[in-house]
Amino acid sequence: MGLAENQLSFDLLESWLTQNPDAAAFKRNGDSIFRELALFQDYHGLPAFKDALVQFMSEIRGNKVSFDSNKLVLTAGATSANETLMFCLADPGDAFLLPTPYYPGFDRDLKWRTGVEIVPIQCVSSNGFRITESALEEAYKEAESRNLRVKGVLVTNPSNPLGTTLTKKELQLLLNFVSTKQIHLISDEIFSGTVFNSPKFVSVMEVLIKNNYMCLESDAGLFCWVDMGYLLSSNTFDGEMELWKKIVYEVGLNISPGSSCHCTEPGWFRACLANMSEDTLNIAIQRLKTFVDSRDNKVDIQNQQQYNKKKSFSKWVFRLSFNERQRER
Ligand SMILES: Cc1ncc(COP(=O)(O)O)c(C=O)c1O
């Protein structure tokens, strides 16, 4: 009982392989595909396999979220994915915060070859080992006191060893924490297919998507308060002015930068609908959409959160034009 090596579905695998002998023999419809497979392949993984995998990943998350196979990179197991992420996101001497108790293999996978340190987020039995804000802050301070630069938080959901899932509240807390500290969040969801109390499992993807409003939900006025922070070249007010100028000169639209309204976070803009016809509004929206789509190739979309923000831009654009039509009717 000390080894988390999953043999529970071996019978299913064996019977599937018996019924589908082509798969193990490198055949398709009875013909060998060995040579096809033995040649160079897409280094991120076979596209057909990735397509099947994104469907499966969505299915085991109750089809509440979807994944883009173009943004998927396959590795030989979660161990190498976790180690590769450490190599990509941190330098030797940087730290990742991990809630305790954690999977003992992480001391090897995350630290040994990368030189990255793990700083524990101390979770305790009195609240069922839940992640709390104070535990997160304490771990962060602990890393700082050891002169370690914190690059992110890594959680397992469902948890090994707890055998529990993170609550929406915990996920929201984690997302707020990483966005305030401007650090990464890694969610190792390797056990997401083993949930037996399924309505309770919430993937971090679900919370991310819900969080990604592009436009503050308004109920009055002639304005839309829009977050375009993910398009900034730097998360500063200089970056905001740079984007504003681009929109003025390249798109031919003047939408007020948040700094002119004394907003304390760079990247927000006020789109004002006070003085234009529906036709003009539609043209403005179309131009903005073209601009955002063209930036798609230029902006380095660093994480899924940013990606989702971009996607919901179209939703915002739609809402704006839809609402306008409704009003005119
Ligand atoms: C949370 C967690 N991540 C990763 C792994 C390793 O996964 P793999 O066998 O796919 O490398 C394990 C194995 O038990 C695990 O518990």
The ligand as an SDF file (V2000), in Angstrom:
LIG
                    3D

 16 16  0  0  0  0  0  0  0  0999 V2000
    0.6360   14.2250   -8.0780 C   0  0  0  0  0  0  0  0  0  0  0  0
    1.4780   13.3810   -8.9790 C   0  0  0  0  0  0  0  0  0  0  0  0
    2.0580   13.9250  -10.0600 N   0  0  0  0  0  0  0  0  0  0  0  0
    2.8190   13.1750  -10.8880 C   0  0  0  0  0  0  0  0  0  0  0  0
    3.0260   11.8170  -10.6610 C   0  0  0  0  0  0  0  0  0  0  0  0
    3.8630   11.0240  -11.6230 C   0  0  0  0  0  0  0  0  0  0  0  0
    3.1390   10.7580  -12.7500 O   0  0  0  0  0  0  0  0  0  0  0  0
    3.7200    9.8790  -13.9540 P   0  0  0  0  0  0  0  0  0  0  0  0
    3.7250    8.4640  -13.4940 O   0  0  0  0  0  0  0  0  0  0  0  0
    2.7580   10.1090  -15.0760 O   0  0  0  0  0  0  0  0  0  0  0  0
    5.0860   10.3700  -14.2830 O   0  0  0  0  0  0  0  0  0  0  0  0
    2.4280   11.2160   -9.5550 C   0  0  0  0  0  0  0  0  0  0  0  0
    2.6080    9.7800   -9.3050 C   0  0  0  0  0  0  0  0  0  0  0  0
    2.1220    9.2170   -8.3390 O   0  0  0  0  0  0  0  0  0  0  0  0
    1.6500   12.0040   -8.6980 C   0  0  0  0  0  0  0  0  0  0  0  0
    1.0800   11.4720   -7.6040 O   0  0  0  0  0  0  0  0  0  0  0  0
  1  2  1  0
  2  3  1  0
  2 15  2  0
  3  4  2  0
  4  5  1  0
  5  6  1  0
  5 12  2  0
  6  7  1  0
  7  8  1  0
  8  9  2  0
  8 10  1  0
  8 11  1  0
 12 13  1  0
 12 15  1  0
 13 14  2  0
 15 16  1  0
M  END
$$$$
